[in-house]
Amino acid sequence: MFPFNLDIGYTITVQTGSVEFAGTDANVFLSLYGDKNKIVRFQLQKSKNNSNPFERGHKDEFEFENINIGQLKTITIEHDGSTIGAGWYLDFIDVTYNNNTVNFPIDRWLAINENDKRIRLELEPNTKPTSKIAAAVENDKEEKRSSISSMDEKTKVEYSSEKVDYDDFFDNDG
């Protein structure tokens, strides 16, 4: 018996952006490269959670079983530009395997008529630290959660607030 699993399941999570015309109907392909092996280019076709993948604002999940590439090093994401308006705005890709999630921030167009006109990207994982902050103020006046993720020279901050009582922030004496 080996102390590790030779055949590993992978979950690929693809987040299409929410900008106008972000989705694509082009054929999308992904390659995984690890320290043990390369998975040849395969098509992302059947999303676990959406019947029509890669639509604006959608998060699509794809599962692949019985694969072992070792430690994930890079991925290549691409589409074939086969449809009118094939341009695709991609937020990020997460690859989960062995209870580990590797994040690949993208935040750009894959389109022949946008940015650098590329429809194929080779990506390295996000190695910058991600911190999660959760704060709750007593008496349920405010509950705030934020996620801060540093990507290249950009910082992405997400907030969701529930109740806020701003009277606590100001002194009524003047």
C-alpha positions as CSV (number, residue, x, y, z in Angstrom):
1,M,0.0,0.0,0.0
2,F,1.2,3.5,-0.8
3,P,0.8,6.2,1.8
4,F,-0.8,8.5,-0.7
5,N,-3.6,8.4,-3.3
6,L,-2.3,7.8,-6.8
7,D,-5.7,8.8,-8.3
8,I,-7.0,12.2,-7.1
9,G,-10.2,14.0,-7.8
10,Y,-10.0,17.6,-9.0
11,T,-12.7,20.3,-8.8
12,I,-12.2,23.2,-11.2
13,T,-14.2,26.3,-10.2
14,V,-14.4,29.0,-12.9
15,Q,-15.8,32.4,-12.1
16,T,-17.0,34.5,-15.1
17,G,-17.0,38.2,-14.5
18,S,-20.1,40.4,-14.1
19,V,-19.1,43.1,-16.6
20,E,-21.3,43.6,-19.6
21,F,-21.0,40.8,-22.3
22,A,-18.6,38.8,-20.0
23,G,-19.9,35.4,-20.9
24,T,-18.9,33.2,-23.8
25,D,-20.3,30.3,-25.8
26,A,-16.9,29.4,-27.3
27,N,-15.3,26.1,-26.4
28,V,-13.2,26.5,-23.3
29,F,-10.1,24.3,-22.5
30,L,-7.9,23.9,-19.5
31,S,-4.5,22.2,-19.0
32,L,-3.1,21.4,-15.5
33,Y,0.7,21.2,-15.0
34,G,2.1,19.5,-11.9
35,D,5.5,18.5,-10.7
36,K,4.8,14.8,-11.7
37,N,2.8,15.1,-14.8
38,K,0.9,17.3,-17.3
39,I,-2.8,16.8,-18.0
40,V,-3.3,17.3,-21.7
41,R,-5.7,20.0,-22.8
42,F,-9.2,19.0,-22.0
43,Q,-12.5,20.8,-22.6
44,L,-14.6,22.2,-19.8
45,Q,-18.1,21.2,-21.1
46,K,-20.4,20.0,-18.4
47,S,-20.7,22.3,-15.4
48,K,-21.9,20.6,-12.3
49,N,-24.1,23.5,-11.3
50,N,-25.1,25.4,-14.6
51,S,-26.6,23.9,-17.7
52,N,-25.1,26.7,-19.8
53,P,-21.6,27.4,-18.5
54,F,-19.5,30.6,-18.7
55,E,-22.4,33.0,-18.5
56,R,-22.0,36.5,-17.0
57,G,-21.6,36.3,-13.2
58,H,-21.8,32.5,-13.1
59,K,-19.5,30.3,-11.1
60,D,-19.2,26.9,-12.8
61,E,-17.7,23.7,-11.3
62,F,-16.2,20.9,-13.2
63,E,-15.0,17.6,-11.7
64,F,-12.3,15.2,-12.9
65,E,-11.4,11.9,-11.2
66,N,-8.5,9.5,-11.3
67,I,-5.8,12.1,-12.1
68,N,-2.5,12.7,-10.3
69,I,-0.2,15.4,-11.5
70,G,1.5,15.9,-8.2
71,Q,1.7,19.4,-6.8
72,L,-0.1,21.8,-9.1
73,K,2.4,24.3,-10.6
74,T,0.6,26.2,-13.5
75,I,-2.6,26.0,-15.6
76,T,-3.4,27.1,-19.1
77,I,-6.9,28.4,-19.8
78,E,-8.1,29.2,-23.3
79,H,-11.0,29.3,-25.6
80,D,-11.2,28.7,-29.4
81,G,-12.9,31.9,-30.4
82,S,-15.5,29.8,-32.3
83,T,-18.5,31.9,-31.8
84,I,-19.5,35.5,-32.6
85,G,-18.7,37.6,-29.5
86,A,-16.5,34.8,-28.1
87,G,-14.7,37.3,-25.8
88,W,-14.8,36.1,-22.2
89,Y,-14.2,38.1,-19.0
90,L,-12.7,35.7,-16.4
91,D,-12.4,36.6,-12.7
92,F,-10.6,33.6,-11.3
93,I,-10.1,29.9,-11.4
94,D,-9.8,27.7,-8.3
95,V,-8.4,24.2,-8.5
96,T,-9.3,22.0,-5.5
97,Y,-7.6,18.6,-4.8
98,N,-6.5,16.7,-1.7
99,N,-8.4,19.2,0.5
100,N,-6.3,22.0,-0.9
101,T,-7.5,24.9,-3.0
102,V,-5.2,26.7,-5.4
103,N,-6.3,30.1,-6.6
104,F,-5.5,31.6,-10.0
105,P,-6.6,35.3,-10.1
106,I,-7.3,36.5,-13.6
107,D,-9.6,39.6,-13.7
108,R,-9.3,40.2,-17.4
109,W,-10.7,39.6,-20.9
110,L,-9.7,36.6,-23.0
111,A,-10.7,38.2,-26.4
112,I,-9.2,39.0,-29.7
113,N,-10.6,42.5,-29.6
114,E,-9.7,43.4,-25.9
115,N,-6.5,44.2,-24.0
116,D,-3.6,42.3,-25.5
117,K,-5.9,40.3,-27.8
118,R,-5.0,37.0,-26.1
119,I,-7.4,34.1,-25.8
120,R,-4.9,31.8,-24.1
121,L,-3.2,32.4,-20.7
122,E,-0.7,30.4,-18.8
123,L,-1.1,31.2,-15.1
124,E,0.8,30.6,-11.9
125,P,-1.1,30.3,-8.6
126,N,-1.7,33.2,-6.3
127,T,1.1,33.1,-3.8
128,K,0.4,36.3,-2.0
129,P,-1.3,36.0,1.4
130,T,-5.0,36.1,1.7
131,S,-6.5,37.3,5.0
132,K,-10.1,37.1,6.2
133,I,-11.4,39.6,8.7
134,A,-14.7,39.2,10.5
135,A,-16.0,41.8,13.0
136,A,-19.2,41.9,14.9
137,V,-20.3,44.8,17.1
138,E,-22.3,44.0,20.2
139,N,-26.1,44.5,20.3
140,D,-26.3,43.4,16.6
141,K,-25.9,47.0,15.5
142,E,-23.3,46.0,12.9
143,E,-22.0,42.8,11.4
144,K,-19.3,43.2,8.8
145,R,-17.3,40.6,6.9
146,S,-14.6,41.4,4.5
147,S,-12.1,39.4,2.5
148,I,-8.9,41.0,1.3
149,S,-6.9,39.3,-1.3
150,S,-3.7,40.8,-2.8
151,M,-3.3,40.1,-6.5
152,D,-0.2,41.5,-8.3
153,E,-0.3,45.3,-7.8
154,K,-4.1,45.2,-7.2
155,T,-6.0,44.7,-4.0
156,K,-9.4,43.3,-4.1
157,V,-11.7,44.1,-1.1
158,E,-15.1,42.6,-0.7
159,Y,-17.5,43.8,2.0
160,S,-21.0,42.8,3.0
161,S,-22.7,44.7,5.8
162,E,-25.9,44.0,7.6
163,K,-27.1,46.5,10.2
164,V,-25.1,49.7,10.9
165,D,-26.0,52.2,13.6
166,Y,-24.0,55.3,12.7
167,D,-25.1,57.2,15.8
168,D,-22.5,55.3,17.7
169,F,-19.8,56.9,15.4
170,F,-20.7,60.6,16.2
171,D,-20.7,62.5,19.4
172,N,-24.0,64.4,19.7
173,D,-22.3,67.2,21.6
174,G,-21.1,68.9,18.5
